[in-house]
Amino acid sequence: MSPILPILLELPELLLTIEVSFSPLDREEGFDDDIRFRLSESGPAKTRLLRTDSASFLLTPDQADQLGRALLSAARKSRRTPR
């Protein structure tokens, strides 16, 4: 099975890229986290949110579901709230 291509969300105003991907290569014996969440940032160091060019961590499928539901819930509330 080949890795699923990452989902990229680029936020040019922050020079920030959010990448979510799955690869069986991220699996380790005894661990359930295999969904990578990576933040990458470019631009001047004084305007960055991160102290490094990128940071990543692994989520379990349940954690990824929870994050997805939280994002969808926030998006629904935002759409329903008058501007």
C-alpha positions, 0 to 999 in steps of 0.5 A, spaced: 500 500 500 502 506 498 502 512 502 496 517 502 498 524 499 498 529 504 493 534 505 496 541 505 493 547 508 497 553 506 496 560 510 500 565 506 498 571 511 502 567 516 507 563 511 505 557 515 503 550 512 499 545 515 500 538 513 496 532 515 498 525 512 498 517 513 503 512 511 504 505 514 511 507 514 510 511 520 507 505 524 511 502 530 510 496 534 506 497 540 504 504 538 497 506 535 499 513 532 500 513 525 497 520 522 502 525 521 500 532 523 506 537 521 506 545 521 512 548 517 513 555 517 517 560 512 519 567 513 523 572 518 524 569 525 521 574 528 514 573 525 514 566 526 510 562 531 515 556 531 522 556 533 524 552 527 522 551 520 517 545 522 514 541 527 510 534 527 507 529 531 503 523 530 496 522 532 492 516 533 486 515 528 481 516 534 485 523 536 485 525 528 477 523 528 477 528 535 481 533 531 477 533 525 470 533 529 472 539 533 474 543 526 468 541 523 464 544 529 468 550 529 467 551 522 459 550 523 459 555 528 463 560 524 458 560 518 452 560 523 454 567 526 453 573 523 459 577 521 
